[in-house]
Amino acid sequence: RTATIEEYVSMVFSELENEFLEFEAQTGKTREELIELAGPVWKGANDFEWERGIGSYETNGEHFPYMVCHHGPGLSGIKRKKALLASIDESISTSTSDIV
């Protein structure tokens, strides 16, 4: 699965955080309300990029960069790697299950 926008914001302190703070001031909406509004757009962007990467590889054999991470407490490096790889395998089989 892709990271949710909440997970992304909590992991990466970037311009996105500044934009949310600026939008809070401009709109009067709370950070949580803004994240809720942005959630569907975030998911759509992730879905689009994932499909774009699959298409790039299937059409041209070109690899397409896609950032992946695993978010969860208390895992050793090897357990986190295994969980991440299992999640990728699950995503691939889910996205290709209608093809087979």
DSSP file with accessible surface (Angstrom, degrees, kcal/mol):
  #  RESIDUE AA STRUCTURE BP1 BP2  ACC     N-H-->O    O-->H-N    N-H-->O    O-->H-N    TCO  KAPPA ALPHA  PHI   PSI    X-CA   Y-CA   Z-CA
    1    1 A R              0   0  161      0, 0.0     2,-0.1     0, 0.0    90,-0.1   0.000 360.0 360.0 360.0 156.9    0.0    0.0    0.0
    2    2 A T        -     0   0   46      1,-0.1     2,-0.1    66,-0.1    66,-0.1  -0.495 360.0 -93.4 -83.8 159.7    1.1    3.6   -0.4
    3    3 A A        -     0   0   24     -2,-0.1    -1,-0.1     1,-0.1     2,-0.1  -0.467  42.6-120.2 -68.0 141.4    1.8    5.8    2.5
    4    4 A T     >  -     0   0   53     -2,-0.1     4,-2.6     1,-0.1     5,-0.2  -0.414  24.6-109.4 -74.6 163.8   -1.1    7.9    3.5
    5    5 A I  H  > S+     0   0    7      1,-0.2     4,-2.9     2,-0.2     5,-0.2   0.895 121.2  55.4 -63.5 -33.4   -0.8   11.6    3.4
    6    6 A E  H  > S+     0   0  103      1,-0.2     4,-2.2     2,-0.2    -1,-0.2   0.926 109.4  46.2 -63.5 -43.6   -0.8   11.7    7.2
    7    7 A E  H  > S+     0   0   35      2,-0.2     4,-1.7     1,-0.2    -2,-0.2   0.913 113.1  50.0 -64.5 -41.6    2.1    9.2    7.3
    8    8 A Y  H  X S+     0   0   53     -4,-2.6     4,-2.5     2,-0.2     3,-0.3   0.943 111.1  47.6 -63.1 -47.5    4.0   11.2    4.7
    9    9 A V  H  < S+     0   0    2     -4,-2.9    -1,-0.2     1,-0.2    -2,-0.2   0.903 112.9  49.7 -61.4 -38.4    3.5   14.5    6.5
   10   10 A S  H  < S+     0   0   63     -4,-2.2    -1,-0.2    -5,-0.2    -2,-0.2   0.796 116.4  42.1 -72.3 -25.7    4.6   12.9    9.8
   11   11 A M  H  < S+     0   0   64     -4,-1.7     2,-0.6    -3,-0.3    -2,-0.2   0.796 115.2  46.8 -88.5 -32.5    7.8   11.4    8.2
   12   12 A V     <  -     0   0   51     -4,-2.5     2,-1.0    -5,-0.2    -1,-0.2  -0.943  61.0-160.9-121.5 116.8    8.9   14.2    6.0
   13   13 A F        +     0   0  169     -2,-0.6     2,-0.2    -3,-0.1    -4,-0.1  -0.831  47.5 128.1 -93.7 102.7    9.2   17.8    7.3
   14   14 A S  S >> S-     0   0   41     -2,-1.0     4,-1.3    -5,-0.1     3,-0.8  -0.624  77.9 -61.7-137.9-165.1    9.2   19.6    4.0
   15   15 A E  H 3> S+     0   0  120      1,-0.2     4,-2.6     2,-0.2     5,-0.2   0.809 124.2  69.1 -59.5 -28.8    7.6   22.4    2.0
   16   16 A L  H 3> S+     0   0   38      1,-0.2     4,-2.3     2,-0.2    -1,-0.2   0.920  97.3  50.6 -57.8 -42.8    4.4   20.4    2.3
   17   17 A E  H <> S+     0   0   33     -3,-0.8     4,-2.2     1,-0.2    -1,-0.2   0.932 110.5  49.4 -61.5 -43.4    4.3   21.1    6.0
   18   18 A N  H  X S+     0   0   84     -4,-1.3     4,-2.4     1,-0.2    -1,-0.2   0.887 109.0  52.9 -63.0 -38.6    4.8   24.8    5.4
   19   19 A E  H  X S+     0   0   85     -4,-2.6     4,-2.9     2,-0.2    -1,-0.2   0.913 108.1  50.1 -64.1 -41.6    2.0   24.8    2.8
   20   20 A F  H  X S+     0   0   13     -4,-2.3     4,-2.3     1,-0.2    -2,-0.2   0.922 111.0  49.2 -62.8 -41.7   -0.4   23.2    5.3
   21   21 A L  H  X S+     0   0   84     -4,-2.2     4,-1.7     2,-0.2    -1,-0.2   0.911 112.7  47.9 -64.0 -39.6    0.5   25.9    7.8
   22   22 A E  H  X S+     0   0  110     -4,-2.4     4,-2.2     1,-0.2    -2,-0.2   0.923 111.7  49.6 -66.1 -42.9    0.0   28.6    5.3
   23   23 A F  H  X S+     0   0   85     -4,-2.9     4,-2.9     1,-0.2     6,-0.5   0.851 105.0  59.0 -65.5 -33.2   -3.4   27.2    4.1
   24   24 A E  H  X S+     0   0   56     -4,-2.3     4,-2.1    -5,-0.2    -1,-0.2   0.952 109.4  43.7 -57.9 -46.8   -4.5   26.9    7.8
   25   25 A A  H  < S+     0   0   90     -4,-1.7    -2,-0.2     1,-0.2    -1,-0.2   0.897 118.0  44.6 -66.4 -39.3   -4.0   30.7    8.1
   26   26 A Q  H  < S+     0   0  122     -4,-2.2    -2,-0.2     1,-0.2    -1,-0.2   0.863 125.2  28.7 -74.3 -37.3   -5.7   31.4    4.7
   27   27 A T  H  < S-     0   0   73     -4,-2.9    -2,-0.2     2,-0.2    -3,-0.2   0.654  91.7-129.4-101.1 -21.1   -8.7   29.1    5.0
   28   28 A G     <  +     0   0   67     -4,-2.1     2,-0.2    -5,-0.4    -4,-0.1   0.506  65.7 131.7  80.2   1.6   -9.3   28.9    8.7
   29   29 A K        -     0   0   91     -6,-0.5    -1,-0.3    -5,-0.1    -2,-0.2  -0.594  60.1-112.9 -84.3 151.1   -9.4   25.1    8.4
   30   30 A T     >  -     0   0   64     -2,-0.2     4,-2.4    -3,-0.1     5,-0.2  -0.348  27.3-107.8 -76.0 164.3   -7.4   23.0   10.8
   31   31 A R  H  > S+     0   0   62      1,-0.2     4,-2.5     2,-0.2     5,-0.2   0.905 121.6  53.2 -57.2 -42.7   -4.4   20.9    9.7
   32   32 A E  H  > S+     0   0  127      1,-0.2     4,-2.3     2,-0.2    -1,-0.2   0.900 108.2  49.6 -62.5 -41.3   -6.5   17.8   10.1
   33   33 A E  H  > S+     0   0   89      2,-0.2     4,-2.2     1,-0.2    -1,-0.2   0.910 111.4  49.2 -64.6 -40.5   -9.3   19.1    7.9
   34   34 A L  H  X S+     0   0   18     -4,-2.4     4,-2.2     2,-0.2    -2,-0.2   0.911 110.7  49.8 -65.5 -40.4   -6.8   20.1    5.2
   35   35 A I  H  X S+     0   0    9     -4,-2.5     4,-1.6     2,-0.2    -2,-0.2   0.920 109.6  51.8 -64.9 -40.8   -5.2   16.6    5.3
   36   36 A E  H  < S+     0   0  150     -4,-2.3    -1,-0.2     1,-0.2    -2,-0.2   0.914 111.5  47.1 -62.1 -41.2   -8.6   15.0    5.0
   37   37 A L  H  < S+     0   0  108     -4,-2.2     4,-0.5     1,-0.2    -1,-0.2   0.876 114.2  47.1 -66.6 -36.4   -9.4   17.2    2.0
   38   38 A A  H  X S+     0   0   27     -4,-2.2     4,-2.7     1,-0.2     3,-0.3   0.699  90.4  87.1 -79.7 -18.6   -6.0   16.4    0.4
   39   39 A G  H  X S+     0   0   22     -4,-1.6     4,-2.7     1,-0.2     5,-0.2   0.894  88.1  45.9 -51.7 -51.6   -6.3   12.6    1.0
   40   40 A P  H  > S+     0   0   93      0, 0.0     4,-2.4     0, 0.0    -1,-0.2   0.886 114.2  49.4 -62.9 -35.8   -8.2   11.7   -2.2
   41   41 A V  H  > S+     0   0  111     -4,-0.5     4,-2.5    -3,-0.3    -2,-0.2   0.929 111.2  50.1 -66.7 -42.0   -5.9   13.8   -4.3
   42   42 A W  H  X S+     0   0   62     -4,-2.7     4,-2.3     2,-0.2    -1,-0.2   0.938 111.9  47.2 -60.5 -47.0   -2.8   12.2   -2.7
   43   43 A K  H  X S+     0   0  114     -4,-2.7     4,-2.8     1,-0.2     5,-0.2   0.928 111.8  50.9 -62.5 -43.4   -4.2    8.7   -3.3
   44   44 A G  H  X S+     0   0   38     -4,-2.4     4,-2.6    -5,-0.2    -1,-0.2   0.908 109.4  50.3 -61.0 -40.5   -5.0    9.6   -6.9
   45   45 A A  H  X S+     0   0   51     -4,-2.5     4,-2.4     2,-0.2    -1,-0.2   0.914 112.0  47.7 -65.2 -41.2   -1.5   10.9   -7.5
   46   46 A N  H  X S+     0   0   29     -4,-2.3     4,-2.4     2,-0.2    -2,-0.2   0.929 112.7  48.2 -65.2 -44.9    0.1    7.8   -6.0
   47   47 A D  H  X S+     0   0   68     -4,-2.8     4,-2.5     1,-0.2     5,-0.2   0.922 112.1  50.3 -60.6 -43.6   -2.2    5.5   -8.1
   48   48 A F  H  X S+     0   0  128     -4,-2.6     4,-2.5    -5,-0.2    -2,-0.2   0.938 112.4  45.6 -60.8 -47.8   -1.4    7.5  -11.2
   49   49 A E  H  X S+     0   0   61     -4,-2.4     4,-2.3     2,-0.2    -1,-0.2   0.877 111.5  52.7 -66.0 -37.7    2.4    7.4  -10.7
   50   50 A W  H  X S+     0   0   63     -4,-2.4     4,-2.2     2,-0.2    -1,-0.2   0.952 112.9  43.9 -61.8 -48.7    2.3    3.6   -9.9
   51   51 A E  H  X S+     0   0  109     -4,-2.5     4,-2.7     1,-0.2    -2,-0.2   0.880 111.2  55.0 -65.1 -36.1    0.4    2.9  -13.1
   52   52 A R  H  X S+     0   0  127     -4,-2.5     4,-2.4    -5,-0.2    -1,-0.2   0.911 108.4  48.9 -62.2 -41.4    2.7    5.2  -15.0
   53   53 A G  H  X S+     0   0   14     -4,-2.3     4,-2.1     2,-0.2    -2,-0.2   0.914 110.9  49.1 -65.1 -42.9    5.7    3.2  -13.8
   54   54 A I  H  X S+     0   0   40     -4,-2.2     4,-2.9     1,-0.2     5,-0.2   0.942 113.1  47.9 -61.3 -46.2    4.1   -0.1  -14.7
   55   55 A G  H  X S+     0   0   25     -4,-2.7     4,-2.7     1,-0.2     5,-0.4   0.899 108.7  53.9 -62.5 -40.2    3.3    1.3  -18.2
   56   56 A S  H  X S+     0   0   20     -4,-2.4     4,-2.1    -5,-0.2     6,-1.4   0.912 113.7  42.2 -61.3 -41.7    6.8    2.7  -18.6
   57   57 A Y  H  X S+     0   0  132     -4,-2.1     4,-1.8     4,-0.2    -2,-0.2   0.936 116.9  45.9 -72.1 -45.6    8.3   -0.7  -17.9
   58   58 A E  H  < S+     0   0  130     -4,-2.9    -2,-0.2    -5,-0.2    -1,-0.2   0.864 121.2  38.1 -67.4 -34.8    5.8   -2.7  -19.9
   59   59 A T  H  < S+     0   0  110     -4,-2.7    -2,-0.2    -5,-0.2    -3,-0.2   0.924 138.0   9.6 -82.3 -46.5    6.0   -0.4  -23.0
   60   60 A N  H  < S-     0   0  101     -4,-2.1    -3,-0.2    -5,-0.4    -2,-0.2   0.415  90.9-118.6-116.8  -4.8    9.7    0.5  -23.1
   61   61 A G     <  +     0   0   45     -4,-1.8     2,-0.4    -5,-0.4    -4,-0.2   0.672  66.6 145.9  70.2  15.5   11.4   -1.8  -20.5
   62   62 A E        -     0   0  112     -6,-1.4    -1,-0.2    -9,-0.1     2,-0.2  -0.685  49.7-126.8 -90.5 137.6   12.4    1.4  -18.6
   63   63 A H        -     0   0  161     -2,-0.4    -9,-0.1    -3,-0.1    -1,-0.0  -0.555  21.8-151.4 -78.4 147.2   12.6    1.4  -14.9
   64   64 A F        -     0   0   55     -2,-0.2     2,-0.1   -11,-0.1   -11,-0.1  -0.979  16.9-118.4-125.4 125.1   10.6    4.2  -13.2
   65   65 A P        +     0   0  113      0, 0.0     2,-0.3     0, 0.0   -12,-0.0  -0.401  37.3 169.2 -67.4 136.9   11.6    5.7   -9.9
   66   66 A Y        -     0   0   62     -2,-0.1     2,-0.3   -13,-0.0    -2,-0.0  -0.935  29.7-130.6-148.9 122.7    9.1    5.2   -7.1
   67   67 A M        +     0   0  128     -2,-0.3     2,-0.4     2,-0.0     0, 0.0  -0.594  29.0 179.7 -77.7 130.1    9.7    6.0   -3.5
   68   68 A V        +     0   0   68     -2,-0.3     2,-0.3   -66,-0.1   -66,-0.1  -0.954   5.2 166.0-126.8 150.6    8.7    3.3   -1.0
   69   69 A C        -     0   0   57     -2,-0.4     2,-0.4    15,-0.1    -2,-0.0  -0.972  28.3-130.4-153.4 164.6    9.0    3.2    2.7
   70   70 A H        -     0   0   57     -2,-0.3     2,-0.5     2,-0.1    14,-0.1  -0.990  17.8-162.9-124.0 130.0    7.7    1.1    5.6
   71   71 A H        +     0   0   98     -2,-0.4    -2,-0.0     9,-0.0   -64,-0.0  -0.958  36.9 108.8-117.4 117.6    6.2    2.8    8.6
   72   72 A G        -     0   0   19     -2,-0.5     3,-0.5     3,-0.1     2,-0.1  -0.798  56.9-105.8 178.1 145.2    5.8    0.9   11.8
   73   73 A P  S    S+     0   0  126      0, 0.0    -2,-0.0     0, 0.0     0, 0.0  -0.386  86.0  17.3 -81.4 154.8    7.3    0.8   15.3
   74   74 A G  S    S+     0   0   84      1,-0.2     2,-0.4    -2,-0.1     0, 0.0   0.666  79.0 136.0  71.1  23.5    9.7   -1.8   16.8
   75   75 A L        -     0   0   60     -3,-0.5    -1,-0.2     4,-0.0    -3,-0.1  -0.866  48.6-131.5-106.2 140.3   11.0   -3.6   13.8
   76   76 A S     >  -     0   0   57     -2,-0.4     4,-2.7     1,-0.1     5,-0.2  -0.301  37.6 -98.6 -72.3 169.4   14.7   -4.5   13.2
   77   77 A G  H  > S+     0   0   61      1,-0.2     4,-2.5     2,-0.2     5,-0.2   0.918 124.0  46.6 -57.2 -44.8   16.2   -3.6    9.9
   78   78 A I  H  > S+     0   0   98      2,-0.2     4,-2.5     1,-0.2    -1,-0.2   0.907 112.9  49.0 -69.6 -38.5   15.7   -7.2    8.5
   79   79 A K  H  > S+     0   0  134      2,-0.2     4,-2.4     1,-0.2    -1,-0.2   0.909 112.0  49.4 -66.5 -38.9   12.1   -7.4    9.7
   80   80 A R  H  X S+     0   0   73     -4,-2.7     4,-2.6     2,-0.2    -2,-0.2   0.927 110.9  50.0 -65.3 -42.4   11.3   -4.0    8.2
   81   81 A K  H  X S+     0   0  125     -4,-2.5     4,-2.8    -5,-0.2     5,-0.2   0.939 112.0  47.6 -61.4 -45.4   12.9   -5.0    4.9
   82   82 A K  H  X S+     0   0  141     -4,-2.5     4,-2.5     1,-0.2    -1,-0.2   0.907 112.3  49.4 -63.7 -40.8   10.9   -8.2    4.8
   83   83 A A  H  X S+     0   0   32     -4,-2.4     4,-2.2     2,-0.2    -1,-0.2   0.914 112.2  48.7 -64.9 -40.5    7.7   -6.4    5.7
   84   84 A L  H  X S+     0   0   41     -4,-2.6     4,-2.3     2,-0.2    -2,-0.2   0.945 112.5  47.0 -65.1 -46.5    8.4   -3.8    2.9
   85   85 A L  H  X S+     0   0   84     -4,-2.8     4,-2.7     1,-0.2    -2,-0.2   0.905 111.5  51.3 -63.5 -39.2    9.1   -6.5    0.3
   86   86 A A  H  X S+     0   0   57     -4,-2.5     4,-2.5    -5,-0.2    -1,-0.2   0.908 109.6  50.8 -63.5 -39.7    5.9   -8.5    1.3
   87   87 A S  H  X S+     0   0   34     -4,-2.2     4,-2.5     2,-0.2    -2,-0.2   0.908 110.7  48.4 -65.1 -40.6    3.9   -5.3    0.9
   88   88 A I  H  X S+     0   0   43     -4,-2.3     4,-2.7     2,-0.2     5,-0.2   0.939 111.0  50.5 -64.7 -45.5    5.3   -4.6   -2.5
   89   89 A D  H  X S+     0   0  107     -4,-2.7     4,-2.5     1,-0.2     5,-0.2   0.918 111.5  48.9 -57.8 -42.8    4.6   -8.3   -3.5
   90   90 A E  H  X S+     0   0  129     -4,-2.5     4,-2.4     1,-0.2    -1,-0.2   0.924 111.2  49.7 -63.9 -42.6    1.1   -7.9   -2.3
   91   91 A S  H  X S+     0   0   32     -4,-2.5     4,-2.7     2,-0.2    -2,-0.2   0.911 111.9  48.2 -63.0 -42.0    0.6   -4.6   -4.2
   92   92 A I  H  X S+     0   0   75     -4,-2.7     4,-1.7     2,-0.2    -2,-0.2   0.944 112.9  46.5 -66.6 -45.0    1.9   -6.1   -7.4
   93   93 A S  H  X S+     0   0   68     -4,-2.5     4,-0.8    -5,-0.2    -1,-0.2   0.886 114.3  49.1 -67.5 -32.6   -0.3   -9.2   -7.2
   94   94 A T  H >< S+     0   0   90     -4,-2.4     3,-0.5    -5,-0.2     4,-0.4   0.941 112.6  46.4 -69.4 -43.3   -3.3   -7.0   -6.4
   95   95 A S  H 3< S+     0   0   35     -4,-2.7    -1,-0.2     1,-0.2    -2,-0.2   0.739 120.7  38.6 -74.6 -19.6   -2.7   -4.6   -9.3
   96   96 A T  H >X S+     0   0   44     -4,-1.7     3,-1.4    -5,-0.2     4,-1.3   0.460  87.3  95.5-106.7  -0.8   -2.1   -7.4  -11.8
   97   97 A S  T << S+     0   0   77     -4,-0.8    -2,-0.1    -3,-0.5    -1,-0.1   0.824  83.3  53.9 -63.9 -28.3   -4.8   -9.8  -10.5
   98   98 A D  T 34 S+     0   0  131     -4,-0.4    -1,-0.3     1,-0.2    -2,-0.1   0.667 104.2  57.1 -79.6 -11.3   -7.3   -8.6  -13.1
   99   99 A I  T <4        0   0  117     -3,-1.4    -2,-0.2    -4,-0.0    -1,-0.2   0.867 360.0 360.0 -82.7 -36.9   -4.8   -9.2  -15.9
  100  100 A V     <        0   0  157     -4,-1.3     0, 0.0     0, 0.0     0, 0.0  -0.265 360.0 360.0 -75.2 360.0   -4.3  -12.9  -15.2
